[in-house]
């Protein structure tokens, strides 16, 4: 960390909350010099291409994002490229920057964002759109792409929300659709040859790359698919100065999910299935933990226990880490593929929580959403967990789904009551059950993309029904946690928007909207129009029709009809 930086920013850092968010210099952060390819190598040339990886949310969220870790790793592995990071500062730091007349800067090099060739934003969540615009404004970069001039960085965006680029098309120069590992390297290699040419010509050249959607030159764009190469997998990452949301070593073991639940965008946009070999998973995990000193590692996938060798992987890692206190974390297990051996392997060091995702309470609704689980499988997995020492069970459910009836809501409570009865009959202590209940949001590239969302009143009535039914059944060991339905409604409003949505987003930004991914920062009155739009079914051509996710519209139509019939016997 340079003395000059602390001298210039001393007062701002002193006055702000948690200054460690803004100083960089974390252990294992990149040490490349902005003006020299290798630190302390005076004779080496400066990096040819400089990329600021921007995450439009707080430091503790962004520094945990695995996609950012991948891009940070592969770019900095190339001698000609430099990748730096920037996260959305808290409101107090924004105010202090403005009062001091200073611009938003990158963490590692402490350079204004305007000095980078590219700024690449992660579009993980619709409610980060206004924050993205605010970050550009803090960096003194034109928010509207039409107002950028020669010398301005090229603004990139990728991630789940990029699959519908329409709402942000006024602000982003190039959208990266699909996997970014190979795509970002191809863009940087191409930029080395184009650097110095007019900005509009460079953008036009980039628009011809597979996986790149350019609003200035719109055309059918096929998503980019990358293999899970060991070369592109990070084995270290910057260690946060204070606790982040996922403070652990992360190894991606599988990409894509063949389950294709009808509400799930990730499953439909991340095909085909790619599985990392067992030996690579084990090697990457050992190296990541050795490099970072983390006492927990996560094996990341949309459906981790669908990996063909998941049990053998964890068993081998348990032997390696025996006596070290290093534990494993997995996303929720599938009840139809639940393995007691796997659960025991995961709990070999400590038994915390078993997480299952039934999503719905009745077989009818599980068939509608293509969640191929039976009541027996859910009960069996839960009972086996309790019998083997797990006293905390977490379930994921969703309400407001298409074709939902009151009996489907009652089915959630019936299922929880049956679990208690089964435990009592087996002479077991009742587990602590936490139910995380989300509100259905129709997403692009799902069979339910055109569906209307429930009104706020309908959702509030459903929430009240579940709370009353839980009390009436005496389920004192059950806790229900509900997502805010107002937030879910805004998500539905934004995620399916067309180009006109950009005007709304721009006005929200001008009105001071910022860090809206945190509900306490949302002015819900300004989103009054969201309910009307979210409750409408979409007809005609969809705003994301120029994006090819690998599945055509006929497939989504046929899946919706199958859902109407509560049929699960379909394939892409």
FIVEXKE-169884 format. One line per 2 residues: number of its first residue (from 0); their letters; for each residue x, y, z of C-alpha. Coordinates in nm, 4 decimals, padded with zeros to 6 digits. Layout:
NUM> a> X Y Z | ...
END
This chain:
0> xx> 00.0000 00.0000 00.0000 | 00.1469 00.3307 -00.1018
2> xx> 00.2198 00.6035 00.1506 | 00.0800 00.8517 -00.1012
4> xx> -00.2599 00.6799 -00.0930 | -00.2872 00.6933 00.2862
6> xx> -00.1667 01.0495 00.2860 | -00.4326 01.1547 00.0350
8> xx> -00.7187 00.9464 00.1761 | -00.6322 00.9600 00.5458
10> xx> -00.9229 01.1845 00.6446 | -01.1793 00.9916 00.4380
12> xx> -01.0667 00.6562 00.5788 | -01.0635 00.7941 00.9327
14> xx> -01.4206 00.9215 00.9080 | -01.5837 00.6253 00.7303
16> xx> -01.7224 00.3075 00.8835 | -01.5082 -00.0041 00.8241
18> xx> -01.2214 00.1561 00.6311 | -01.0793 -00.1929 00.5685
20> xx> -01.3324 -00.2190 00.2849 | -01.1447 00.0460 00.0897
22> xx> -00.7722 -00.0006 00.1477 | -00.7007 -00.3193 -00.0506
24> xx> -00.3697 -00.4925 00.0186 | -00.5411 -00.8112 00.1388
26> xx> -00.3295 -01.1224 00.1785 | -00.3098 -01.2988 -00.1616
28> xx> -00.4338 -00.9976 -00.3562 | -00.2518 -00.9364 -00.6846
30> xx> 00.0774 -00.7518 -00.6579 | 00.1055 -00.6404 -01.0202
32> xx> 00.2152 -00.2854 -01.0758 | -00.0207 -00.0748 -01.2851
34> xx> 00.2710 00.0619 -01.4848 | 00.4950 -00.2443 -01.4876
36> xx> 00.4036 -00.6027 -01.5783 | 00.5981 -00.7452 -01.2827
38> xx> 00.6401 -00.5819 -00.9472 | 00.9930 -00.4524 -00.8927
40> xx> 01.0942 -00.5359 -01.2515 | 01.1950 -00.1959 -01.3858
42> xx> 01.2856 -00.3222 -01.7312 | 00.9587 -00.5069 -01.7971
44> xx> 00.6856 -00.3378 -02.0036 | 00.3567 -00.2188 -01.8591
46> xx> 00.0569 -00.4532 -01.8823 | -00.1014 -00.4179 -02.2252
48> xx> -00.4604 -00.4576 -02.1066 | -00.5998 -00.3410 -01.7723
50> xx> -00.9361 -00.4636 -01.6449 | -01.1238 -00.3407 -01.3381
52> xx> -01.3579 -00.6139 -01.2157 | -01.6490 -00.4275 -01.0592
54> xx> -01.9065 -00.5796 -00.8266 | -02.2116 -00.3576 -00.7671
56> xx> -02.2602 -00.4584 -00.4055 | -02.0766 -00.4283 -00.0761
58> xx> -01.7192 -00.5496 -00.0277 | -01.8201 -00.8450 00.1901
60> xx> -02.0539 -00.9718 -00.0842 | -01.8334 -00.9078 -00.3858
62> xx> -01.5094 -01.0471 -00.2478 | -01.6865 -01.3807 -00.1966
64> xx> -01.8211 -01.4042 -00.5520 | -01.6681 -01.7067 -00.7216
66> xx> -01.7086 -01.5744 -01.0749 | -01.5001 -01.2716 -00.9800
68> xx> -01.2364 -01.4977 -00.8283 | -01.2098 -01.6957 -01.1540
70> xx> -01.1669 -01.3873 -01.3736 | -00.9262 -01.2224 -01.1291
72> xx> -00.7145 -01.5383 -01.1327 | -00.6994 -01.6050 -01.5061
74> xx> -00.6377 -01.2429 -01.6046 | -00.3562 -01.1950 -01.3559
76> xx> -00.1973 -01.5236 -01.4654 | -00.1327 -01.3586 -01.8038
78> xx> 00.1759 -01.1343 -01.8003 | 00.0197 -00.8930 -02.0515
80> xx> -00.2992 -00.8444 -01.8499 | -00.3825 -00.6845 -01.5170
82> xx> -00.7048 -00.7358 -01.3232 | -00.7981 -00.5172 -01.0279
84> xx> -01.1132 -00.5029 -00.8143 | -01.3696 -00.2499 -00.7031
86> xx> -01.6838 -00.2924 -00.4942 | -01.9726 -00.0596 -00.4194
88> xx> -01.8809 00.1602 -00.1227 | -02.1245 00.2276 00.1576
90> xx> -02.3204 00.5536 00.1515 | -02.0910 00.7224 00.4058
92> xx> -01.7827 00.6597 00.1900 | -01.9664 00.7797 -00.1204
94> xx> -02.0477 01.1045 00.0577 | -01.6905 01.1487 00.1804
96> xx> -01.5489 01.0869 -00.1680 | -01.7827 01.3455 -00.3128
98> xx> -01.7029 01.6050 -00.0462 | -01.3307 01.5557 -00.1087
100> xx> -01.3754 01.5774 -00.4869 | -01.2273 01.2314 -00.5408
102> xx> -01.3224 00.9524 -00.7804 | -01.3899 00.5855 -00.7170
104> xx> -01.0657 00.3890 -00.7401 | -00.9486 00.0277 -00.7686
106> xx> -00.8388 -00.1578 -00.4559 | -00.5060 -00.3117 -00.5582
108> xx> -00.3495 -00.0332 -00.7639 | -00.5411 00.2605 -00.6135
110> xx> -00.6049 00.3940 -00.9640 | -00.9126 00.5872 -01.0861
112> xx> -01.1407 00.3552 -01.2823 | -01.1175 00.5896 -01.5804
114> xx> -00.7568 00.4756 -01.6332 | -00.8547 00.1145 -01.7086
116> xx> -00.9195 -00.0227 -02.0574 | -01.2229 -00.2199 -01.9437
118> xx> -01.4586 -00.2127 -01.6479 | -01.6327 -00.5462 -01.6158
120> xx> -01.9484 -00.5519 -01.4021 | -02.1028 -00.8643 -01.2515
122> xx> -02.4791 -00.8636 -01.3132 | -02.5774 -01.1091 -01.0416
124> xx> -02.8987 -00.9465 -00.9228 | -03.1541 -00.7124 -01.0762
126> xx> -03.1600 -00.4817 -00.7751 | -02.7938 -00.3958 -00.8316
128> xx> -02.8711 -00.2098 -01.1579 | -02.8926 00.1356 -01.0024
130> xx> -02.5756 00.0708 -00.8003 | -02.3889 -00.0047 -01.1230
132> xx> -02.4891 00.3331 -01.2633 | -02.3884 00.5071 -00.9423
134> xx> -02.0436 00.3436 -00.9523 | -01.9876 00.4738 -01.3056
136> xx> -02.0928 00.8182 -01.1902 | -01.8549 00.8012 -00.8908
138> xx> -01.5771 00.7174 -01.1363 | -01.6599 01.0216 -01.3515
140> xx> -01.7536 00.7972 -01.6430 | -02.0628 00.8737 -01.8522
142> xx> -02.3521 00.6588 -01.7334 | -02.5136 00.6436 -02.0783
144> xx> -02.3035 00.4511 -02.3296 | -02.4059 00.6993 -02.6023
146> xx> -02.2233 00.9773 -02.4130 | -01.8877 00.8019 -02.3752
148> xx> -01.5960 00.9370 -02.5740 | -01.2473 00.8363 -02.6855
150> xx> -01.0354 00.7355 -02.3891 | -01.3282 00.6146 -02.1780
152> xx> -01.3101 00.2533 -02.0620 | -01.5245 -00.0014 -02.2457
154> xx> -01.7989 -00.1156 -02.0083 | -01.8594 -00.4917 -01.9968
156> xx> -02.1257 -00.6850 -01.8077 | -02.1800 -01.0563 -01.7562
158> xx> -02.3550 -01.2940 -01.5209 | -02.7110 -01.4292 -01.4830
160> xx> -02.8884 -01.0982 -01.5513 | -02.6973 -01.0520 -01.8785
162> xx> -02.9213 -01.3179 -02.0330 | -03.1751 -01.0380 -02.0641
164> xx> -02.9550 -00.7447 -02.1660 | -03.2488 -00.5212 -02.2647
166> xx> -03.3011 -00.3319 -01.9327 | -02.9325 -00.2291 -01.9145
168> xx> -02.8688 -00.1850 -02.2875 | -02.8476 00.1971 -02.2583
170> xx> -02.5561 00.1731 -02.0177 | -02.3428 -00.1283 -02.1132
172> xx> -02.1163 -00.1362 -02.4186 | -02.0795 -00.5142 -02.4395
174> xx> -02.2622 -00.7983 -02.2648 | -02.0756 -01.1257 -02.2125
176> xx> -02.3276 -01.4079 -02.2435 | -02.2525 -01.7404 -02.0760
178> xx> -01.9173 -01.8579 -01.9415 | -01.6543 -01.5871 -01.9178
180> xx> -01.3217 -01.7681 -01.8733 | -01.2239 -01.8053 -02.2378
182> xx> -01.4287 -01.5069 -02.3506 | -01.2505 -01.2473 -02.1355
184> xx> -00.9091 -01.3714 -02.2520 | -01.0190 -01.3581 -02.6169
186> xx> -01.1424 -01.0009 -02.5694 | -00.8164 -00.8923 -02.4073
188> xx> -00.6039 -01.0622 -02.6739 | -00.8068 -00.8919 -02.9442
190> xx> -00.7797 -00.5579 -02.7682 | -00.3988 -00.5785 -02.7807
192> xx> -00.4275 -00.5612 -03.1603 | -00.7035 -00.2993 -03.1677
194> xx> -00.5700 -00.0604 -02.9043 | -00.5330 00.2885 -03.0444
196> xx> -00.8153 00.2546 -03.2969 | -01.1391 00.4551 -03.2618
198> xx> -01.3603 00.3407 -02.9762 | -01.6599 00.2746 -03.2015
200> xx> -01.4494 00.0543 -03.4284 | -01.3164 -00.1470 -03.1353
202> xx> -01.6688 -00.2066 -03.0039 | -01.7857 -00.3107 -03.3514
204> xx> -01.4990 -00.5636 -03.3742 | -01.5880 -00.7075 -03.0344
206> xx> -01.9548 -00.7447 -03.1317 | -01.8526 -01.0166 -03.3778
208> xx> -01.7075 -01.2462 -03.1093 | -01.9231 -01.5464 -03.0151
210> xx> -02.0828 -01.4837 -02.6776 | -02.0720 -01.1031 -02.7031
212> xx> -02.3968 -00.9058 -02.7363 | -02.3550 -00.5420 -02.8358
214> xx> -02.6578 -00.3080 -02.8063 | -02.5113 -00.0859 -03.0826
216> xx> -02.4952 -00.3833 -03.3209 | -02.7765 -00.6149 -03.2066
218> xx> -02.7802 -00.9662 -03.3509 | -02.8653 -01.3186 -03.2424
220> xx> -02.6000 -01.4058 -02.9849 | -02.5144 -01.7582 -02.8825
222> xx> -02.3968 -01.8080 -02.5265 | -02.0340 -01.9026 -02.4685
224> xx> -01.9621 -02.2440 -02.3152 | -01.6313 -02.3224 -02.1421
226> xx> -01.4987 -02.6482 -02.0041 | -01.3949 -02.6861 -01.6412
228> xx> -01.0222 -02.6660 -01.6942 | -00.7865 -02.6997 -01.3994
230> xx> -00.5856 -02.4133 -01.5520 | -00.8690 -02.1637 -01.5053
232> xx> -00.9624 -02.2741 -01.1516 | -00.8363 -02.0394 -00.8789
234> xx> -00.6377 -02.1961 -00.5957 | -00.6097 -01.8746 -00.3970
236> xx> -00.7976 -01.5468 -00.3669 | -00.7709 -01.2268 -00.1633
238> xx> -00.8469 -01.2945 00.2028 | -01.0963 -01.0322 00.3286
240> xx> -00.9867 -00.7914 00.5982 | -01.3034 -00.8824 00.7892
242> xx> -01.5543 -01.1640 00.7615 | -01.7280 -01.1966 00.4233
244> xx> -02.0503 -01.3823 00.3481 | -01.8712 -01.6932 00.2175
246> xx> -01.5328 -01.6860 00.3861 | -01.3981 -02.0214 00.2726
248> xx> -01.2032 -02.1991 00.0009 | -01.4304 -02.2671 -00.2964
250> xx> -01.3820 -02.5293 -00.5659 | -01.6338 -02.5659 -00.8484
252> xx> -01.6982 -02.9353 -00.9031 | -01.9813 -02.9280 -01.1562
254> xx> -02.1424 -02.6721 -01.3871 | -02.4985 -02.7042 -01.5080
256> xx> -02.7916 -02.9058 -01.3746 | -02.9921 -03.1661 -01.5637
258> xx> -03.2854 -03.1452 -01.3217 | -03.4281 -02.8404 -01.5055
260> xx> -03.6760 -02.7337 -01.2391 | -03.9195 -02.5129 -01.4278
262> xx> -03.8673 -02.2021 -01.2113 | -03.4850 -02.2173 -01.2250
264> xx> -03.3003 -01.9941 -01.4695 | -02.9531 -02.1220 -01.3790
266> xx> -03.0360 -02.4790 -01.4749 | -03.1614 -02.3763 -01.8197
268> xx> -02.8827 -02.1294 -01.8996 | -02.5869 -02.3348 -01.7731
270> xx> -02.6249 -02.6444 -01.9888 | -02.4491 -02.8667 -02.0864
272> xx> -02.3419 -03.0514 -01.7727 | -01.9679 -03.0360 -01.7113
274> xx> -01.8170 -03.2351 -01.4273 | -01.4696 -03.1849 -01.2886
276> xx> -01.2743 -03.5119 -01.2451 | -01.2282 -03.6390 -00.8908
278> xx> -00.8490 -03.6068 -00.8957 | -00.8732 -03.2430 -01.0027
280> xx> -01.1294 -03.1578 -00.7330 | -00.9126 -03.3148 -00.4640
282> xx> -00.5946 -03.1469 -00.5891 | -00.7561 -02.8028 -00.6201
284> xx> -00.9132 -02.8259 -00.2733 | -00.5879 -02.9272 -00.1049
286> xx> -00.3975 -02.6462 -00.2745 | -00.6631 -02.3817 -00.2039
288> xx> -00.6731 -02.4674 00.1672 | -00.2929 -02.4852 00.1858
290> xx> -00.2543 -02.1450 00.0175 | -00.5194 -01.9617 00.2172
292> xx> -00.5314 -02.1299 00.5566 | -00.9110 -02.1540 00.5485
294> xx> -01.0623 -02.4081 00.7858 | -01.3609 -02.4712 00.5587
296> xx> -01.3929 -02.5571 00.1921 | -01.7020 -02.5518 -00.0294
298> xx> -01.7622 -02.7860 -00.3218 | -01.9673 -02.5652 -00.5506
300> xx> -02.2368 -02.6779 -00.7923 | -02.6051 -02.6262 -00.8642
302> xx> -02.6529 -02.9866 -00.7421 | -02.3353 -03.1007 -00.5667
304> xx> -02.4532 -03.4454 -00.4646 | -02.5252 -03.5206 -00.8307
306> xx> -02.1498 -03.5396 -00.8913 | -02.0754 -03.9024 -00.9723
308> xx> -01.7909 -03.9257 -00.7212 | -01.8965 -03.6808 -00.4519
310> xx> -01.8761 -03.9352 -00.1690 | -01.5297 -04.0577 -00.2696
312> xx> -01.4101 -03.6978 -00.3082 | -01.5145 -03.5987 00.0442
314> xx> -01.3890 -03.9253 00.1920 | -01.0438 -03.8696 00.0390
316> xx> -01.0396 -03.5082 00.1576 | -01.1499 -03.6131 00.5076
318> xx> -00.8500 -03.8453 00.5279 | -00.6190 -03.5693 00.4070
320> xx> -00.7550 -03.3079 00.6525 | -00.7989 -03.5466 00.9473
322> xx> -00.7110 -03.3766 01.2746 | -00.6795 -03.0316 01.1129
324> xx> -01.0319 -02.9113 01.1917 | -01.0988 -02.8374 00.8235
326> xx> -01.4646 -02.8947 00.7360 | -01.6653 -02.9239 00.4158
328> xx> -01.9677 -02.7276 00.2990 | -02.2129 -02.8280 00.0257
330> xx> -02.5192 -02.6503 -00.1138 | -02.8493 -02.8169 -00.0297
332> xx> -02.8734 -03.1897 -00.0915 | -03.1313 -03.3427 -00.3225
334> xx> -03.3649 -03.5608 -00.1185 | -03.4007 -03.8101 -00.4074
336> xx> -03.0232 -03.8480 -00.4179 | -02.9725 -03.8150 -00.0445
338> xx> -02.6863 -04.0215 00.0851 | -02.6544 -04.0960 00.4550
340> xx> -02.2921 -04.1885 00.3896 | -02.2380 -03.8462 00.2348
342> xx> -02.4131 -03.6740 00.5257 | -02.1943 -03.8613 00.7725
344> xx> -01.8812 -03.7770 00.5755 | -01.9780 -03.4095 00.5825
346> xx> -02.0445 -03.4269 00.9562 | -01.7272 -03.6155 01.0427
348> xx> -01.5778 -03.3055 01.2091 | -01.8936 -03.1338 01.3306
350> xx> -02.2635 -03.1785 01.2713 | -02.4208 -02.8442 01.1796
352> xx> -02.7263 -02.8320 00.9525 | -02.8665 -03.0618 00.6848
354> xx> -03.0290 -02.8599 00.4082 | -03.2933 -02.9983 00.1716
356> xx> -03.4977 -02.8245 -00.0959 | -03.8440 -02.9794 -00.1453
358> xx> -03.9672 -02.6412 -00.2866 | -04.3325 -02.7505 -00.2609
360> xx> -04.5492 -02.9385 -00.0124 | -04.7592 -03.1584 -00.2407
362> xx> -04.6710 -03.4079 -00.5087 | -04.8953 -03.2223 -00.7508
364> xx> -04.7000 -02.8999 -00.7139 | -04.3630 -03.0738 -00.7181
366> xx> -04.4662 -03.2310 -01.0490 | -04.5776 -02.8937 -01.1855
368> xx> -04.2361 -02.7418 -01.1145 | -04.0578 -03.0643 -01.2208
370> xx> -03.9039 -03.1188 -00.8820 | -03.8793 -03.4942 -00.9055
372> xx> -03.9140 -03.5682 -00.5358 | -04.1641 -03.7852 -00.3536
374> xx> -04.2999 -03.7398 -00.0047 | -04.1331 -04.0663 00.0946
376> xx> -03.7918 -03.9456 -00.0247 | -03.8211 -03.6212 00.1710
378> xx> -03.9355 -03.7997 00.4891 | -03.6677 -04.0667 00.4546
380> xx> -03.3853 -03.8180 00.4073 | -03.5005 -03.6072 00.7020
382> xx> -03.5548 -03.9001 00.9373 | -03.2156 -04.0521 00.8483
384> xx> -03.0498 -03.7207 00.9274 | -03.2140 -03.6908 01.2688
386> xx> -03.1407 -04.0558 01.3522 | -02.7748 -03.9925 01.2841
388> xx> -02.7359 -03.6910 01.5043 | -02.8425 -03.3865 01.3055
390> xx> -03.0677 -03.1669 01.5155 | -03.0926 -02.8768 01.2718
392> xx> -03.2769 -02.9189 00.9419 | -03.3256 -02.6430 00.6861
394> xx> -03.5862 -02.6632 00.4095 | -03.6326 -02.4409 00.1056
396> xx> -03.9884 -02.3833 -00.0136 | -04.1411 -02.1499 -00.2704
398> xx> -04.4904 -02.0013 -00.2814 | -04.6838 -01.8073 -00.5434
400> xx> -04.6022 -02.0661 -00.8096 | -04.8122 -02.1056 -01.1263
402> xx> -05.1249 -02.3198 -01.0790 | -05.0832 -02.3114 -00.6980
404> xx> -05.3869 -02.4009 -00.4844 | -05.4533 -02.3566 -00.1144
406> xx> -05.4128 -02.7318 -00.0775 | -05.0534 -02.6956 -00.1999
408> xx> -04.9838 -02.4471 00.0791 | -05.1480 -02.6775 00.3314
410> xx> -04.9238 -02.9523 00.1975 | -04.6158 -02.7679 00.3276
412> xx> -04.7543 -02.7734 00.6818 | -04.8724 -03.1342 00.6424
414> xx> -04.5213 -03.2371 00.5386 | -04.3651 -03.0667 00.8401
416> xx> -04.6204 -03.2263 01.0720 | -04.5480 -03.5693 00.9213
418> xx> -04.1783 -03.5216 00.9919 | -04.2559 -03.4556 01.3586
420> xx> -04.4825 -03.7596 01.3766 | -04.2165 -03.9805 01.2155
422> xx> -03.9554 -03.8586 01.4638 | -04.1843 -03.9203 01.7626
424> xx> -04.2738 -04.2688 01.6381 | -03.9027 -04.3476 01.6097
426> xx> -03.8429 -04.2218 01.9641 | -03.6325 -03.9296 01.8420
428> xx> -03.6020 -03.5771 01.9717 | -03.7720 -03.3304 01.7392
430> xx> -03.5208 -03.1400 01.5259 | -03.5085 -02.7627 01.4932
432> xx> -03.6615 -02.6986 01.1520 | -03.6067 -02.3720 00.9670
434> xx> -03.8050 -02.3123 00.6491 | -03.6776 -02.0464 00.4112
436> xx> -03.9786 -01.9566 00.1988 | -03.9180 -01.7539 -00.1159
438> xx> -04.1684 -01.5929 -00.3510 | -04.1861 -01.7167 -00.7105
440> xx> -04.0240 -01.4784 -00.9587 | -04.0776 -01.5512 -01.3316
442> xx> -03.7305 -01.5505 -01.4881 | -03.6131 -01.5315 -01.8516
444> xx> -03.5261 -01.8650 -02.0117 | -03.7554 -02.0725 -01.7945
446> xx> -04.0861 -02.2397 -01.8835 | -04.2564 -01.9963 -01.6433
448> xx> -04.0997 -01.6827 -01.7954 | -04.4311 -01.5549 -01.9342
450> xx> -04.6324 -01.6239 -01.6184 | -04.7918 -01.3553 -01.4061
452> xx> -04.6760 -01.3130 -01.0495 | -04.9182 -01.3146 -00.7576
454> xx> -05.0314 -00.9773 -00.6261 | -04.8941 -00.8514 -00.2967
456> xx> -05.2325 -00.9136 -00.1368 | -05.2363 -01.2740 -00.2561
458> xx> -04.8853 -01.3365 -00.1226 | -04.9652 -01.1722 00.2095
460> xx> -05.2720 -01.3969 00.2416 | -05.0619 -01.7039 00.1656
462> xx> -04.8019 -01.6034 00.4230 | -05.0745 -01.5517 00.6844
464> xx> -05.2237 -01.8920 00.5964 | -04.8902 -02.0688 00.6532
466> xx> -04.8220 -01.8878 00.9803 | -05.1699 -01.9644 01.1157
468> xx> -05.1541 -02.3273 01.0037 | -04.8162 -02.3729 01.1733
470> xx> -04.9551 -02.2422 01.5016 | -05.2743 -02.4442 01.4676
472> xx> -05.0778 -02.7665 01.4200 | -04.8589 -02.6934 01.7203
474> xx> -04.5333 -02.7059 01.5270 | -04.3262 -02.5307 01.7930
476> xx> -03.9972 -02.6645 01.6545 | -04.0647 -02.5045 01.3144
478> xx> -03.9614 -02.1523 01.2194 | -04.0820 -01.9927 00.8969
480> xx> -03.8690 -01.7238 00.7325 | -04.0268 -01.5414 00.4382
482> xx> -03.8573 -01.3364 00.1710 | -04.0010 -00.9870 00.1399
484> xx> -04.2739 -01.0153 -00.1275 | -04.2259 -00.6505 -00.2244
486> xx> -03.8656 -00.7214 -00.3171 | -03.9650 -01.0303 -00.5164
488> xx> -04.2155 -00.8200 -00.7057 | -03.9495 -00.5642 -00.8006
490> xx> -03.7253 -00.8505 -00.9160 | -04.0022 -00.9754 -01.1448
492> xx> -04.0578 -00.6244 -01.2764 | -03.6901 -00.5696 -01.3618
494> xx> -03.5869 -00.9147 -01.4800 | -03.8382 -00.9276 -01.7670
496> xx> -03.8060 -00.5651 -01.8774 | -03.7366 -00.4468 -02.2311
498> xx> -03.5263 -00.1489 -02.3471 | -03.7808 00.0942 -02.2011
500> xx> -03.6860 -00.0311 -01.8555 | -03.3568 00.1563 -01.8982
502> xx> -03.5377 00.4898 -01.8696 | -03.6928 00.3807 -01.5401
504> xx> -03.3589 00.2558 -01.4033 | -03.1928 00.5823 -01.5063
506> xx> -03.4581 00.7905 -01.3296 | -03.4229 00.5784 -01.0154
508> xx> -03.0465 00.6337 -01.0218 | -03.0931 01.0106 -01.0701
510> xx> -03.3288 01.0045 -00.7739 | -03.0588 00.8586 -00.5495
512> xx> -03.1333 00.4849 -00.5620 | -02.8272 00.2948 -00.4405
514> xx> -02.7413 -00.0446 -00.2897 | -03.0991 -00.1576 -00.3406
516> xx> -02.9928 -00.5201 -00.3052 | -03.0318 -00.4379 00.0648
518> xx> -03.4045 -00.3931 00.1252 | -03.3551 -00.1158 00.3824
520> xx> -03.2278 00.1018 00.0966 | -03.5325 00.0536 -00.1269
522> xx> -03.7889 00.3302 -00.1588 | -04.0852 00.1030 -00.2269
524> xx> -04.3143 00.3940 -00.3152 | -04.0978 00.4648 -00.6213
526> xx> -04.1602 00.1067 -00.7354 | -04.5376 00.1361 -00.7159
528> xx> -04.5618 00.0478 -01.0851 | -04.3857 -00.2868 -01.0267
530> xx> -04.6954 -00.4727 -00.9080 | -04.8984 -00.3956 -01.2205
532> xx> -04.6220 -00.5166 -01.4522 | -04.5272 -00.8217 -01.2439
534> xx> -04.8908 -00.9398 -01.2407 | -04.9121 -00.9364 -01.6203
536> xx> -04.8499 -01.2366 -01.8416 | -04.6006 -01.1708 -02.1204
538> xx> -04.7212 -01.2154 -02.4767 | -04.5548 -01.1790 -02.8147
540> xx> -04.1809 -01.1537 -02.8695 | -03.9749 -01.1657 -02.5527
542> xx> -03.7207 -00.8900 -02.4725 | -03.4385 -01.1463 -02.4601
544> xx> -03.5233 -01.3091 -02.7961 | -03.1825 -01.2188 -02.9474
546> xx> -03.0020 -01.4319 -02.6884 | -02.9527 -01.8023 -02.7623
548> xx> -02.9173 -01.9970 -02.4367 | -02.9044 -02.3312 -02.6162
550> xx> -03.2744 -02.4131 -02.5741 | -03.5339 -02.2842 -02.8198
552> xx> -03.8729 -02.1304 -02.7478 | -04.0532 -02.4491 -02.8546
554> xx> -03.8899 -02.6320 -02.5652 | -04.0065 -02.3720 -02.3114
556> xx> -04.3613 -02.3764 -02.4530 | -04.3779 -02.7551 -02.4348
558> xx> -04.2440 -02.7488 -02.0776 | -04.5098 -02.4988 -01.9754
560> xx> -04.7821 -02.7193 -02.1216 | -04.6353 -03.0163 -01.9357
562> xx> -04.6483 -02.8115 -01.6160 | -05.0142 -02.7381 -01.6817
564> xx> -05.0694 -03.1140 -01.6944 | -04.8449 -03.1727 -01.3902
566> xx> -04.6244 -03.3933 -01.6050 | -04.2515 -03.4454 -01.5446
568> xx> -04.1804 -03.6818 -01.8326 | -04.0017 -03.4319 -02.0588
570> xx> -03.6476 -03.3767 -02.1838 | -03.4639 -03.0925 -02.3681
END
